[in-house]
Amino acid sequence: MTKNLKKPLTVGFVALGCPKNIVDSERMLAEIAQANFLITADAKEADVVVINTCGFIEPAKQEAIEVIKRAVSAKKKGKVKKVIVAGCLPERLKDKLFEQAEGIDAIVCLSERDSIADIIKEVISSDDRLIFSGKFNQILRDNQRLLIGPKHRAFLRISEGCNRCCSFCTVPAIRGPFRSKPLDMIIAEAKELADAGVKEISIISQDTTSYGRDLNPDLSGKDGLSLLLREIEKIEGLVWIRLMYLHPAAITDTLLETIAESKKVVHYLDIPIQHISVPILKKMHRPGSQEKISNLIDRIKTFLPNAVLRTTLIVGFPGETDKQFEELLDFVRQTRFDALGAFKYYAEEGTKAATLPNPVSEIVKQKRLDNLMLTQQRIAFAKNKEMLGRRLLCLVDKIDKNNCTGRYYGQAPDIDSICIIKNSPASSCRLLPRLATRVAAARKTGAGASPGQFINTKVVGTKGYDLIVQKN
């Protein structure tokens, strides 16, 4: 007689939001897997759906609410038993989230991230709506993660929270005050990633350039990030170290010297400036001026002549005039950023900016956003043409039946353009059914490349924002 085996609980996991949220999702996935739950890619067919949400701005909130409602709908049809919502949106709304989307069984705030497996067990056996909340003012370890993306790249979080208090930003209310991870914790996490085969790490936080200012004297002042980079660079296996979220007011010559001297820190700087008009910057509670930011860019180019610069801007901030927007537009034309992201301003509840007078209409905000992005598109396309003939070291990210794609150092994963690699397994072996067979066949011809491999290429064309490169 065959003994009946209990069917394992299936968990559908949905990861939303920024790289910081991705790290949290990877930690939760690891906890779920270690609890011997079966993780399924089809959330609609799972016993329990866990949604890790973003709540930074209104579009992210609305995206999360829509995903939650779809999960609740599957629950009403009897396919899903429980819906659990985690992450920034619960941290921001607490039990008010139950009212935003009826049918949620539990909400899990940031402080309870690492208890997700035990929470699933409790929720599955309860008929009550539950909230798991605590004060989020600690540093959570980000080791032992189940990486979501390609296994050769990963995010490395070095701090939590923010003390900048920009008037438009919800981060301090959600993530709390700025607090650096201890150096030894970061190094241990970086080594773990390298041992797992990660070649590229992107250093992330809410305020990367403030790293170390709240720690011991050895990391105080403005050299904390430089010291950290020098330690990470010693880790064998890592090839590229990328810096994200650099506040412009805290980029020092010491940091630029460290990057210039490093063999692993790529010459790519992500510097959100948000705006250039002094009156708007003051309303945003951000320091700086066009002169100071221009001087910073000149300093960067002095230390790093081949630096790739990315920035983020906000249009339609309360009181922004046509003249102030044109000032921003002229600055973008003059500076010629390599990459640029822009957002319409959203009046987020609880922020100081939400109480400011003279709101800009949605129609005007959209027109300004369209104008800005069209201006940047012209710049990006012109810069791509200037890249023709240039030789680039590319990190291969993906091989499928249609494409082989990767990135050079000036392209951050998931947010920037890519390199489309010619003479790849994809182009020579499209008819073979299995990826392993395609790769093996391509290697025999000398044309192949594998994800995680660095290859020498030459830029031979462009496709929109992307580069077409030929493997040498």
For each residue, the residues with C-beta under 8 A, 3 or more apart:
1:
2:
3:
4:
5:
6:
7:
8: 36 37 38
9: 37 38 47 48 120 124
10: 37 38 39 40 45 46 47 48
11: 32 37 38 39 40 46 47 48 49 50 120
12: 39 40 41 42 43 44 45 46 48 49 50 71 80
13: 25 28 29 32 39 43 49 50 52
14: 43 49 50 51 52 67 71
15: 21 22 25 52 148
16: 21 51 52 53 54 60 63 64 67 87
17: 20 21 22 52 53 54 56 60 87 88
18: 21 22 54 56
19: 22 23 155 202 204 244 414
20: 17 23 24 155 157 175 204 205 206
21: 15 16 17 18 24 25 52 53 54 87 88
22: 15 17 18 19 25 26 148 149 155
23: 19 20 26 27 142 145 155 157 204
24: 20 21 27 28 52 86 87 110 113
25: 13 15 21 22 28 29 52 148
26: 22 23 29 30 142 145 146 147 148
27: 23 24 30 31 113 114 140 142 144 145
28: 13 24 25 31 32 50 52 86 113 114 116
29: 13 25 26 32 33 39 145 146 148
30: 26 27 33 34 144 145 146
31: 27 28 34 35 114 115 116 117
32: 11 13 28 29 35 37 39 50 116 117 120
33: 29 30 36 37 39 146
34: 30 31 117
35: 31 32 117 120 121
36: 8 33
37: 8 9 10 11 32 33 48 117 120
38: 8 9 10 11
39: 10 11 12 13 29 32 33
40: 10 11 12 43 45 46
41: 12
42: 12 45 46
43: 12 13 14 40 46 49 71 74 80
44: 12 70 71 74 79 80
45: 10 12 40 42 79 80
46: 10 11 12 40 42 43 49 80
47: 9 10 11 80 81 82 124
48: 9 10 11 12 37 80 81 82 83 84 120 123 124
49: 11 12 13 14 43 46 71 74 75 80 82 83 84
50: 11 12 13 14 28 32 84 85 86 116 120
51: 14 16 64 67 68 71 83 84 85 86 87
52: 13 14 15 16 17 21 24 25 28 86 87
53: 16 17 21 60 64 67 68 85 86 87 88 89 90
54: 16 17 18 21 60 61 63 64 87 88 89
55: 60 61 64 87 88 89 91 92 93 170 174
56: 17 18 60 88 170 171 174
57: 60 61 170 343 346 348
58: 61 62 346 348
59: 62 63 346
60: 16 17 53 54 55 56 57 63 64
61: 54 55 57 58 64 65 89
62: 58 59 65 66
63: 16 54 59 60 66 67
64: 16 51 53 54 55 60 61 67 68 85 89
65: 61 62 68 69 100 101
66: 62 63 69 70
67: 14 16 51 53 63 64 70 71
68: 51 53 64 65 71 72 83 85 100 101 104
69: 65 66 72 73 101
70: 44 66 67 73 74
71: 12 14 43 44 49 51 67 68 74 75 80 83
72: 68 69 75 76 83 101 102 103 104
73: 69 70 76 77
74: 43 44 49 70 71 77 79 80
75: 49 71 72 78 79 80 81 82 83 103
76: 72 73 103
77: 73 74 80
78: 75
79: 44 45 74 75
80: 12 43 44 45 46 47 48 49 71 74 75 77 83
81: 47 48 75 124
82: 47 48 49 75 105 106 120 123 124
83: 48 49 51 68 71 72 75 80 103 104 105 106
84: 48 49 50 51 104 105 106 107 108 116 119 120 123
85: 50 51 53 64 68 89 90 97 101 104 106 107 108
86: 24 28 50 51 52 53 90 107 108 109 112 113 116
87: 16 17 21 24 51 52 53 54 55 90 91 108 110
88: 17 21 53 54 55 56 91 92 110 174 175
89: 53 54 55 61 64 85 92 93 97
90: 53 85 86 87 93 94 97 107 108 109 110 131 133
91: 55 87 88 94 109 110 136 174 175
92: 55 88 89 170 173 174
93: 55 89 90 96 97 100
94: 90 91 97 107 109 131 133
95: 98 107 131
96: 93 99 100
97: 85 89 90 93 94 100 101 104 107
98: 95 101 102 104 107 129
99: 96 102
100: 65 68 93 96 97
101: 65 68 69 72 85 97 98 104
102: 72 98 99
103: 72 75 76 83
104: 68 72 83 84 85 97 98 101 107 129
105: 82 83 84 123 126 129 130
106: 82 83 84 85 119 123 129 130 131 132
107: 84 85 86 90 94 95 97 98 104 130 131 132 133
108: 84 85 86 87 90 112 113 115 116 119 132
109: 86 90 91 94 112 131 132 133 134 136
110: 24 87 88 90 91 113 136 174 175
111: 133 134 135 136 138
112: 86 108 109 115 116 119 132 133 134
113: 24 27 28 86 108 110 116 140
114: 27 28 31 140
115: 31 108 112 118 119 132
116: 28 31 32 50 84 86 108 112 113 119 120
117: 31 32 34 35 37 120 121
118: 115 121 122
119: 84 106 108 112 115 116 122 123 130 132
120: 9 11 32 35 37 48 50 82 84 116 117 123 124
121: 35 117 118 124 125
122: 118 119 125 126 130
123: 48 82 84 105 106 119 120 126 130
124: 9 47 48 81 82 120 121
125: 121 122
126: 105 122 123 130
127:
128:
129: 98 104 105 106
130: 105 106 107 119 122 123 126
131: 90 94 95 106 107 109
132: 106 107 108 109 112 115 119
133: 90 94 107 109 111 112
134: 109 111 112
135: 111
136: 91 109 110 111 175 176
137: 176 177 179
138: 111
139: 160 179 180 181 182 185
140: 27 113 114 160
141: 185 189
142: 23 26 27 145 156 157 189
143: 188 189 192
144: 27 30 192
145: 23 26 27 29 30 142 154
146: 26 29 30 33
147: 26 151 154 196 198
148: 15 22 25 26 29
149: 22 153 154 413 414
150: 153 397 398 451 452
151: 147 196 197 198 451 452
152: 197 198 199 200 395 397 451 452
153: 149 150 198 199 200 201 202 395 397 413
154: 145 147 149 193 198 200 201 202
155: 19 20 22 23 201 202 203 204
156: 142 186 189 190 193 201 202 203 204 232
157: 20 23 142 160 181 204 205
158: 180 181 186 203 204 205 208 211 228
159: 178 179 180 181 205 206 207 208 210 211
160: 139 140 157 175 176 178 179 181 205 206
161: 171 172 175 176 177 178 179 206
162: 165 169 171 172 175 177 178 206 207
163: 172 177 178 207 210
164: 169 172 207 247 285 286
165: 162 169 172 285
166: 169 274 284 285 286
167: 283 284 285 351 352 353 356
168: 284 314 317 345 348 351 353
169: 162 164 165 166 172 348 351
170: 55 56 57 92 173 174 348 350 351
171: 56 161 162 174 175 206
172: 161 162 163 164 165 169 175 176 177
173: 92 170 350 351
174: 55 56 88 91 92 110 170 171
175: 20 88 91 110 136 160 161 162 171 172 206
176: 136 137 160 161 172 179
177: 137 161 162 163 172
178: 159 160 161 162 163 206 207 210 213 214
179: 137 139 159 160 161 176 214
180: 139 158 159 210 211 212 213 214 215 219 224
181: 139 157 158 159 160 185 186
182: 139 185 186 215
183: 186 187 212 215 219 227 228 231
184: 187 188
185: 139 141 181 182 188 189
186: 156 158 181 182 183 189 190 228 232
187: 183 184 190 191 231 232 235
188: 143 184 185 191 192
189: 141 142 143 156 185 186 192 193
190: 156 186 187 193 194 201 232 235 238
191: 187 188 194 195 235
192: 143 144 188 189 195 196
193: 154 156 189 190 196 198 201 238
194: 190 191 197 198 235 236 237 238
195: 191 192 237
196: 147 151 192 193
197: 151 152 194 237 452
198: 147 151 152 153 154 193 194 201 237 238
199: 152 153 237 238 239 240 395 452 454
200: 152 153 154 238 239 240 241 242 395 413
201: 153 154 155 156 190 193 198 232 238 240 241 242
202: 19 153 154 155 156 242 243 244 412 413
203: 155 156 158 208 232 241 242 243 244
204: 19 20 23 155 156 157 158 208 244 245
205: 20 157 158 159 160 208 211 245
206: 20 159 160 161 162 171 175 178 245
207: 159 162 163 164 178 210 245 247 250
208: 158 159 203 204 205 211 225 243 244 245 246 247
209: 225 246 247 250 251 255
210: 159 163 178 180 207 213 224 247 250
211: 158 159 180 205 208 219 224 225 228
212: 180 183 215 219 220 221 223 224 225 227 228
213: 178 180 210 219 220 221 222 224
214: 178 179 180
215: 180 182 183 212 218 219 220 224
216: 219 220
217: 220
218: 215 227
219: 180 183 211 212 213 215 216 223 224 227 228
220: 212 213 215 216 217 224
221: 212 213 224
222: 213 250 252 254 255
223: 212 219 226 227 252 254
224: 180 210 211 212 213 215 219 220 221 227 228
225: 208 209 211 212 228 229 255 258
226: 223 229 230 252 254 255 257 258
227: 183 212 218 219 223 224 230 231
228: 158 183 186 211 212 219 224 225 231 232
229: 225 226 232 233 241 258 259 262 265
230: 226 227 233 234 258 262
231: 183 187 227 228 234
232: 156 186 187 190 201 203 228 229 235 238 241 264
233: 229 230 238 241 262 263 264 265
234: 230 231
235: 187 190 191 194 232 238
236: 194
237: 194 195 197 198 199
238: 190 193 194 198 199 200 201 232 233 235 241 264
239: 199 200 264 395 454
240: 199 200 201 264 266 395 409
241: 200 201 203 229 232 233 238 262 264 265 266
242: 200 201 202 203 265 266 268 409 412
243: 202 203 208 246 259 265 268 269 270
244: 19 202 203 204 208 270 412
245: 204 205 206 207 208 270 272
246: 208 209 243 250 251 269 270 271
247: 164 207 208 209 210 250 251 271 272
248: 251 271 272 273 288 292 293 296
249: 286 287 288
250: 207 209 210 222 246 247
251: 209 246 247 248 255 256 269 271 296 299 300
252: 222 223 226 255 256
253: 256 257 299 303
254: 222 223 226 257 258
255: 209 222 225 226 251 252 258 259
256: 251 252 253 259 260 299 300 303 304
257: 226 253 254 260 261 303
258: 225 226 229 230 254 255 261 262 265
259: 229 243 255 256 262 265 267 303 304
260: 256 257 303 304
261: 257 258
262: 229 230 233 241 258 259 265
263: 233
264: 232 233 238 239 240 241
265: 229 233 241 242 243 258 259 262
266: 240 241 242 409 410
267: 259 304 306 307 308 409 410
268: 242 243 307 308 310 409 410 412
269: 243 246 251 300 304 307 308 309 310
270: 243 244 245 246 310 311 412
271: 246 247 248 251 296 309 310 311
272: 245 247 248 311 312
273: 248 276 288 293 311 312 313
274: 166 281 284 286 312 313 314
275: 280 281 284 286 313 314 317 320 324 328
276: 273 280 281 289 290 293 327 328 331
277: 280 281 290 320 324 327 328
278: 281 282 289 290
279: 282 283 319 324
280: 275 276 277 283 284 317 319 320 324
281: 274 275 276 277 278 284 286 287 288 289
282: 278 279 285 286
283: 167 279 280 317 318 319 353 356
284: 166 167 168 274 275 280 281 314 317 353
285: 164 165 166 167 282 352
286: 164 166 249 274 275 281 282
287: 249 281 292
288: 248 249 273 281 292 293
289: 276 278 281 292 293
290: 276 277 278 293 294 327 331
291: 294 295
292: 248 287 288 289 295 296
293: 248 273 276 288 289 290 296 297 331
294: 290 291 297 298 335
295: 291 292 298 299
296: 248 251 271 292 293 299 300
297: 293 294 300 301 309 335
298: 294 295 301 302
299: 251 253 256 295 296 302 303
300: 251 256 269 296 297 303 304 307 309
301: 297 298 304 305 307
302: 298 299 305
303: 253 256 257 259 260 299 300 307
304: 256 259 260 267 269 300 301 307
305: 301 302
306: 267
307: 267 268 269 300 301 303 304
308: 267 268 269 338 339 409 410
309: 269 271 297 300 335 337 338 339
310: 268 269 270 271 337 338 339 340 341 412 415 416
311: 270 271 272 273 337 339 340 341
312: 272 273 274 340 341 342 343
313: 273 274 275 328 332 340 341 342 343 372
314: 168 274 275 284 317 342 343 344 345
315: 320 325 328 342 343 344 345 365 368 369 372
316: 320 344 345 360 364 365 368 369
317: 168 275 280 283 284 314 320 345 353 360
318: 283 345 347 353 356 357 358 359 360
319: 279 280 283 356 357 358 360
320: 275 277 280 315 316 317 324 325 345 360 368
321: 324 325
322: 325 326
323: 326 327
324: 275 277 279 280 320 321 327 328
325: 315 320 321 322 328 329 368
326: 322 323 329 330
327: 276 277 290 323 324 330 331
328: 275 276 277 313 315 324 325 331 332 372
329: 325 326 332 333 371 372 375
330: 326 327 333 334
331: 276 290 293 327 328 334 335
332: 313 328 329 335 336 337 340 372 375 376 379
333: 329 330 336 375 379
334: 330 331
335: 294 297 309 331 332
336: 332 333 379 383
337: 309 310 311 332 340 376 379
338: 308 309 310 380 383 410
339: 308 309 310 311 380 412 415 416 417
340: 310 311 312 313 332 337 372 373 376 380
341: 310 311 312 313 415
342: 312 313 314 315 369 372 373 376
343: 57 312 313 314 315 346 369
344: 314 315 316 362 365 366 369
345: 168 314 315 316 317 318 320 353 360 365
346: 57 58 59 343
347: 318 351 353 354 359
348: 57 58 168 169 170 351 353 354
349: 354
350: 170 173 354
351: 167 168 169 170 173 347 348 354
352: 167 285 355 356
353: 167 168 283 284 317 318 345 347 348 356
354: 347 348 349 350 351
355: 352
356: 167 283 318 319 352 353 359
357: 318 319
358: 318 319
359: 318 347 356
360: 316 317 318 319 320 345 364 365 368
361: 364 365
362: 344 365 366
363: 366 367
364: 316 360 361 367 368
365: 315 316 344 345 360 361 362 368 369
366: 344 362 363 369 370
367: 363 364 370 371
368: 315 316 320 325 360 364 365 371 372
369: 315 316 342 343 344 365 366 372 373
370: 366 367 373 374
371: 329 367 368 374 375
372: 313 315 328 329 332 340 342 368 369 375 376
373: 340 342 369 370 376 377
374: 370 371 377 378
375: 329 332 333 371 372 378 379
376: 332 337 340 342 372 373 379 380
377: 373 374 380 381 465
378: 374 375 381 382
379: 332 333 336 337 375 376 382 383
380: 338 339 340 376 377 383 384 417 465
381: 377 378 384 385 462 464 465
382: 378 379 385 386
383: 336 338 379 380 386 387
384: 380 381 387 388 462 465 467
385: 381 382 388 462
386: 382 383
387: 383 384 390 459 462 467
388: 384 385 459 460 461 462
389: 458 459
390: 387 458 459
391: 456 457 458 459 472
392: 408 419 456 457 458 459 467 469
393: 408 409 454 455 456 457
394: 406 407 408 419 421 454 455 456 457 469
395: 152 153 199 200 239 240 406 407 408 452 453 454
396: 399 404 405 406 421 449 450 451 452 453 454 455
397: 150 152 153 405 406 407 413 418 451
398: 150 403 404 405 406 451
399: 396 403 404 424 425 426 435 438 439 449 450 451
400: 403 426 435
401: 426 430 438
402: 426 430
403: 398 399 400 420 421 424 426
404: 396 398 399 420 421 424 425 426 427 449
405: 396 397 398 418 419 420 421
406: 394 395 396 397 398 418 419 421 449 455
407: 394 395 397 411 412 413 416 418 419
408: 392 393 394 395 411 419 457 467
409: 240 242 266 267 268 308 393
410: 266 267 268 308 338 416
411: 407 408 416 417 418 419
412: 202 242 244 268 270 310 339 407 415 416
413: 149 153 200 202 397 407 416
414: 19 149
415: 310 339 341 412
416: 310 339 407 410 411 412 413
417: 339 380 411 464 465 466 467
418: 397 405 406 407 411 466 467
419: 392 394 405 406 407 408 411 457 466 467 468 469
420: 403 404 405 463 466 467 468 469
421: 394 396 403 404 405 406 424 449 455 457 469 470 471
422: 427 460 468 469 470 471
423: 427 428 447 470 471
424: 399 403 404 421 427 428 442 447 448 449 471
425: 399 404 428 429 438 439 441 442 447 448 449
426: 399 400 401 402 403 404 429 430 438
427: 404 422 423 424 430 447
428: 423 424 425 441 442 445 447 448
429: 425 426 432 437 438 441 442
430: 401 402 426 427
431:
432: 429 437 438 441
433: 437
434: 437 438
435: 399 400 438 439
436: 439 440
437: 429 432 433 434 440 441
438: 399 401 425 426 429 432 434 435 441 442
439: 399 425 435 436 442 443 448 450
440: 436 437 443 444 448
441: 425 428 429 432 437 438 444 445 448
442: 424 425 428 429 438 439 445 447 448 449
443: 439 440 446 448
444: 440 441 448
445: 428 441 442 448
446: 443
447: 423 424 425 427 428 442 471
448: 424 425 428 439 440 441 442 443 444 445
449: 396 399 404 406 421 424 425 442 453 455 471
450: 396 399 439 453
451: 150 151 152 396 397 398 399
452: 150 151 152 197 199 395 396
453: 395 396 449 450
454: 199 239 393 394 395 396
455: 393 394 396 406 421 449 471 472
456: 391 392 393 394 471 472
457: 391 392 393 394 408 419 421 469 470 471 472
458: 389 390 391 392 469 470 472
459: 387 388 389 390 391 392 462 467 468 469
460: 388 422 468 469 470
461: 388 467 468
462: 381 384 385 387 388 459 466 467 468
463: 420 466 467 468
464: 381 417
465: 377 380 381 384 417
466: 417 418 419 420 462 463
467: 384 387 392 408 417 418 419 420 459 461 462 463
468: 419 420 422 459 460 461 462 463
469: 392 394 419 420 421 422 457 458 459 460
470: 421 422 423 457 458 460
471: 421 422 423 424 447 449 455 456 457
472: 391 455 456 457 458
